[in-house]
Amino acid sequence: MEKIIYNTDQKLLDHFSDFNVMFIDIETDGLSHKNKIVILGLVIYVKHKNKPIVIQLFNDDYQSEKEMLVELIQLISEYSIDYYVSFNGNSFDFPFINARLAHYKINFELLKAANIDLYRLVKQNQKFLNLIDSKLKTVEKFVGIDRTDTISGKDSIVLYEAYLESQSEILKKSILLHNYDDIVNMIPLIKILDSIDFVAPYYFEYHGFKFYLSSFKMKGNYLHCKLNVNCLYSLRDLYYNHLGATFEFSGLELNLRLELQSFSDPKGNVFMFMNSNLIYEKNFLLCDDAEKHGILATYNGSYNDLSIKNYVKFAVIKILNLLDLTESNN
């Protein structure tokens, strides 16, 4: 494996100034998950520092893929990455990397829940942005990016095969340049977020683990929340059911079901509240107005996002503390 490190002065937008962010893009020698990763392109921003680190991990001998994946995991851990940024990563890069990790029996997984997929966001807002399509080069032109490389991903595969035969430095430079432009151009590409309604995935930390709230939705009188953790928290499944909360934790996925209590006022407004006993350790009727607002889940069917996120964080940490206490007493 060859590790190539570059410097760039491109600054990250204020969206992520308080986070450690990794831009990620891969080149492969085919689309099947039985193929291999040829290049892992990364741009790493450390919170409150504008100068990024640009890294390319190059499978220069076609035997270095496992070494590249191990290096990727080490970088994620070393820089305590909070968010990933990719273009079509949820459909291609992440499943491909995770399949190759599984192939080598490496116990790690890149979380889609932590990934900001620019392609998905552009696709969802294509009409609003007045774009003819959601292709990378179309979006690059939209934000004023001019590419320096002239080859496609398919061309890169052919050039890589030729490089393995010839070890030509010219071919190697062309292959690396294509990936370099893909990964570095994603930095200004993130300006697209200024034009759309974007909210970064919510997460919180507990004992060094990062928990990402990937979704929540209401079914009947219950709020169903799905969370993912950035690495394995427990070797066994965890379960809890008390005070209106059902908690099931297996592998990297945590499912939390919260029972809701409904109230209506004389004007016909409908309020749905989460259980006050879990968070305040007292009955709902004894809560003051501020406390009630802190457990308000929906108002006339609209979610109270901030209260839900705060409640989920508090509930998960409290339940994990209770389960840890139970385990230590056994």
Solvent accessible surface area in square Angstrom, and as a share of the most:
residue,aa,sasa,rsa
1,M,56,0.25
2,E,57,0.26
3,K,82,0.35
4,I,34,0.17
5,I,107,0.54
6,Y,63,0.24
7,N,141,0.72
8,T,18,0.11
9,D,106,0.55
10,Q,58,0.26
11,K,136,0.58
12,L,19,0.10
13,L,49,0.25
14,D,126,0.65
15,H,66,0.29
16,F,1,0.01
17,S,49,0.31
18,D,81,0.42
19,F,54,0.22
20,N,14,0.07
21,V,0,0.00
22,M,0,0.00
23,F,0,0.00
24,I,1,0.00
25,D,18,0.10
26,I,7,0.03
27,E,16,0.07
28,T,12,0.07
29,D,24,0.12
30,G,13,0.12
31,L,144,0.72
32,S,57,0.37
33,H,82,0.37
34,K,185,0.78
35,N,40,0.20
36,K,43,0.18
37,I,0,0.00
38,V,3,0.02
39,I,0,0.00
40,L,0,0.00
41,G,0,0.00
42,L,0,0.00
43,V,0,0.00
44,I,1,0.00
45,Y,4,0.01
46,V,42,0.24
47,K,79,0.34
48,H,136,0.61
49,K,133,0.56
50,N,83,0.42
51,K,143,0.61
52,P,7,0.05
53,I,50,0.26
54,V,0,0.00
55,I,4,0.02
56,Q,0,0.00
57,L,0,0.00
58,F,0,0.00
59,N,0,0.00
60,D,39,0.20
61,D,73,0.38
62,Y,63,0.24
63,Q,136,0.61
64,S,5,0.03
65,E,2,0.01
66,K,98,0.42
67,E,91,0.41
68,M,1,0.00
69,L,0,0.00
70,V,58,0.34
71,E,28,0.13
72,L,1,0.00
73,I,34,0.17
74,Q,100,0.45
75,L,6,0.03
76,I,17,0.09
77,S,83,0.54
78,E,121,0.54
79,Y,46,0.17
80,S,52,0.34
81,I,10,0.05
82,D,3,0.02
83,Y,6,0.02
84,Y,14,0.05
85,V,0,0.00
86,S,0,0.00
87,F,26,0.11
88,N,49,0.25
89,G,0,0.00
90,N,29,0.15
91,S,84,0.54
92,F,55,0.23
93,D,5,0.03
94,F,0,0.00
95,P,33,0.21
96,F,0,0.00
97,I,0,0.00
98,N,32,0.16
99,A,29,0.23
100,R,9,0.03
101,L,1,0.00
102,A,70,0.54
103,H,109,0.49
104,Y,55,0.21
105,K,183,0.78
106,I,34,0.17
107,N,133,0.68
108,F,46,0.19
109,E,77,0.34
110,L,2,0.01
111,L,9,0.04
112,K,98,0.41
113,A,19,0.15
114,A,2,0.02
115,N,4,0.02
116,I,3,0.02
117,D,2,0.01
118,L,0,0.00
119,Y,64,0.24
120,R,101,0.37
121,L,16,0.08
122,V,0,0.00
123,K,112,0.47
124,Q,115,0.51
125,N,34,0.17
126,Q,41,0.18
127,K,195,0.83
128,F,146,0.61
129,L,11,0.06
130,N,137,0.70
131,L,20,0.10
132,I,154,0.78
133,D,39,0.20
134,S,5,0.03
135,K,138,0.58
136,L,40,0.20
137,K,99,0.42
138,T,26,0.15
139,V,0,0.00
140,E,3,0.01
141,K,157,0.66
142,F,93,0.39
143,V,25,0.15
144,G,62,0.60
145,I,20,0.10
146,D,132,0.69
147,R,49,0.18
148,T,99,0.58
149,D,13,0.07
150,T,131,0.76
151,I,30,0.15
152,S,48,0.31
153,G,36,0.35
154,K,166,0.70
155,D,64,0.33
156,S,4,0.03
157,I,41,0.21
158,V,97,0.56
159,L,38,0.19
160,Y,2,0.01
161,E,93,0.42
162,A,40,0.31
163,Y,9,0.03
164,L,55,0.28
165,E,154,0.69
166,S,66,0.43
167,Q,98,0.43
168,S,32,0.21
169,E,120,0.54
170,I,140,0.71
171,L,39,0.19
172,K,26,0.11
173,K,149,0.63
174,S,38,0.25
175,I,0,0.00
176,L,16,0.08
177,L,63,0.31
178,H,12,0.06
179,N,0,0.00
180,Y,51,0.19
181,D,11,0.06
182,D,15,0.08
183,I,0,0.00
184,V,10,0.06
185,N,18,0.09
186,M,3,0.01
187,I,3,0.02
188,P,30,0.19
189,L,1,0.00
190,I,0,0.00
191,K,85,0.36
192,I,1,0.01
193,L,4,0.02
194,D,99,0.51
195,S,49,0.32
196,I,19,0.09
197,D,139,0.72
198,F,38,0.16
199,V,110,0.63
200,A,27,0.21
201,P,33,0.21
202,Y,51,0.19
203,Y,34,0.13
204,F,8,0.03
205,E,89,0.40
206,Y,13,0.05
207,H,136,0.61
208,G,62,0.59
209,F,44,0.18
210,K,8,0.03
211,F,1,0.00
212,Y,3,0.01
213,L,15,0.07
214,S,51,0.33
215,S,58,0.37
216,F,43,0.18
217,K,115,0.49
218,M,65,0.29
219,K,112,0.48
220,G,65,0.63
221,N,88,0.45
222,Y,70,0.27
223,L,0,0.00
224,H,61,0.27
225,C,4,0.02
226,K,76,0.32
227,L,0,0.00
228,N,23,0.12
229,V,1,0.00
230,N,42,0.22
231,C,52,0.31
232,L,64,0.32
233,Y,37,0.14
234,S,26,0.17
235,L,176,0.87
236,R,136,0.50
237,D,92,0.48
238,L,7,0.03
239,Y,127,0.48
240,Y,28,0.11
241,N,93,0.48
242,H,107,0.48
243,L,59,0.30
244,G,22,0.21
245,A,0,0.00
246,T,17,0.10
247,F,0,0.00
248,E,90,0.40
249,F,7,0.03
250,S,62,0.40
251,G,35,0.34
252,L,35,0.18
253,E,65,0.29
254,L,1,0.01
255,N,64,0.33
256,L,2,0.01
257,R,90,0.33
258,L,3,0.01
259,E,80,0.36
260,L,9,0.04
261,Q,95,0.42
262,S,59,0.38
263,F,65,0.27
264,S,80,0.52
265,D,44,0.23
266,P,146,0.92
267,K,180,0.76
268,G,52,0.50
269,N,31,0.16
270,V,58,0.34
271,F,50,0.21
272,M,16,0.07
273,F,19,0.08
274,M,2,0.01
275,N,39,0.20
276,S,4,0.02
277,N,51,0.26
278,L,0,0.00
279,I,33,0.17
280,Y,61,0.23
281,E,133,0.60
282,K,65,0.28
283,N,75,0.38
284,F,20,0.08
285,L,140,0.70
286,L,128,0.64
287,C,9,0.05
288,D,81,0.42
289,D,120,0.62
290,A,78,0.61
291,E,39,0.18
292,K,54,0.23
293,H,115,0.51
294,G,26,0.25
295,I,0,0.00
296,L,18,0.09
297,A,0,0.00
298,T,1,0.01
299,Y,94,0.36
300,N,78,0.40
301,G,55,0.53
302,S,72,0.47
303,Y,87,0.33
304,N,30,0.15
305,D,70,0.36
306,L,126,0.63
307,S,7,0.05
308,I,0,0.00
309,K,37,0.16
310,N,76,0.39
311,Y,2,0.01
312,V,0,0.00
313,K,80,0.34
314,F,85,0.35
315,A,1,0.00
316,V,0,0.00
317,I,39,0.20
318,K,40,0.17
319,I,0,0.00
320,L,0,0.00
321,N,71,0.36
322,L,67,0.33
323,L,21,0.11
324,D,51,0.26
325,L,105,0.52
326,T,72,0.42
327,E,69,0.31
328,S,84,0.54
329,N,114,0.59
330,N,153,0.78
